[in-house]
Amino acid sequence: MWPDHLDRIAAMGFDAVAIAPPFLTGASGDLFVTADHDRLDPRLGTGDAVAFLARLAQEAGDRRLRPMLDIVVDQVAVESSFAGRACRWYHTDTDDEPPDPRHAPRQRGVAKLHADGDLPGLAEWWAKRLIGWAGVGVAGFRCIRPHRLPATWWHEVIATVRTRHADTCFMAWTLGLDPGEAADLAASDFDLVVSCFRAWDYRTGGYAENVDRLAQIAPLIAMPEAPFDRRLSRAFTDSGRARRAADRALAFAAAHGAGWLMPMGFELGAARDMDPARDRPGPRPARGVRASCRRGAVRPGGRDRRSKRAVRLVVGGEYHHFDAGPFAPGCAGGRLAVG
């Protein structure tokens, strides 16, 4: 499965491929709710997660692709291997606690970051893990919901990792940030920050202001749609309109910022939303309405402020696919592929 996906990603001219956490999950099966960072998700095989990442890095490197990995710091599964430390770092709501109407309903089986916990100890733990993964060839990390931790925490972790692996790239996954949260992240030292405009109609105000806020954090990576969000093609019943909308979105994403990122399957017009808990590994996603995402079909992206080279990104919905919904390695245009 992986060699075929990586061959296709490389053939489209992408620079990097990113995957969802490949680690053992909790009972929910959600890839973004990890129970053990040392063990591989059985949907991908058996054995050690680091060995898997090393193999992926080797296969990606053979195709001149830089592998990136999603990391989630603000939550773990209740079965987490943090075990004895969970009381300091994470908190699990009990069923007898009344719901807070100011917040979204709590997820079952999830332990959330405890803001008053031992954050320096958590920073040390994560820096050690990231150094280990970078040591086997992971070139960068897509950091999910980074605003849930102080910018100083990220600054410390990123600086520590770069003492060992200076070229490691850190991307802030900042969908849904309010202005205050974006301002707080400005001192975190991220290399890239993402912006998705799938819901924008290209007319109403607000998008430019949001881009300006995000640009204070790091150079911008644009997306025509976000992985595990509603697919752009679902808004259309006419294939011609869907194709034109996809081409416009891709061209717009490539026209500004440091590059663009695309969920796997966008290039095939996939209409099924990706599911991080139910999707399973599979072959190439089913064909749909194609977008023009091959090399030369759109303008190249901008430049990474550190590497001074074009960054091309595609987000492939992580590493699985089900029906027409890819959940596999992605491919990317500036470009990075997130799988």
C-alpha positions, 0 to 999 in steps of 0.5 A: 500500500505505502509504496504505491501511494508514495509513488503516486505522490512523488509523480504529482511533484509534491515535496512532503508527505504527512501522516496521522498518528500511527500509534495504538489508539484507545477504545474509540479507535480515533487516530488522534486519541493515542493510548501508547506512543510506542506501539503501532496501530494494529490497522497498520500492522504489529510491532514498534511504532518507531520502526514503522516510522523509520521504514516510512521515512526510508521509503519516502526519502527514496522518492525525495519526499520529506515525511511529516507526522501529526502530533496531538499534545492536548489529549490522550486516551484514558488508556494512555501509556502516560499512566502514572503521570496522567494525574499531573498532565491530563484530566478525565471528566467523571460521568457524575460531573454536570455538563458545562453549557459553555463548552462542547460535549466532552468526548468519552474515553479522552483525557484532556490536558490539565492546564495546572499540571507539570507543563515543564515535565510534559515539554521534556517528555515530548521533546525527547519523543520528537527527537527520537522520531526525527532521529529515524527520519521524520522531517517535521511535525504537524501540531494539532491545536497548538493554542491549547498550550502556551507559546513558551511551551512550544518555544521550549520544545521546538528549541530543544528538538532543534539542538539535535535536528536543526532542520526539523519543520514545525507546522501549526494546525490552527483551524478555528483560532480566534484573534486572541489565540492567534496572537498568543502563538506569535512567539512560539517559533513555528515554521508554518501555519495553516489556513483553510478557505473551503467555506469562504465564498470568495466575496464576503469579508473576513478572510484577509483579516484572518490571513493577516492574523495567522501571518503573525505566527509564521508563513502561511500554508493554504488549503482548498479543504481540510482533512477530516472536514467536509469535502468541497465536492459534497457541495455540488451535484453537477460534476462540471461545477465541482471540477471548476470549484476544485480548480479555482480552490487549488489555484487560489491556494497556490497563489498566496502564502508559503505553499499549499496543502491538499487532503488526499483524494481531493485530486480525485474529487472524493466526496466522502468525508474521512473518518479518523475512527472508522476508516481502514487502510486501503489502496488508492481512493476511488476516482471522482471529479479530478482537480488539476493538481499535477506539476505545472497545473498551478503556480508554485507556492511561496518559500519556507522562511527557514529553508528558503525553498519552495514548499509544496503540500498535499494533505492526504487524509491520513493513512486509511481509506474507506469507500471514496474517502482516503485515509492514507498518505497524502501528497502536497503543492508548495507542497506537503502531503499529509496522510 
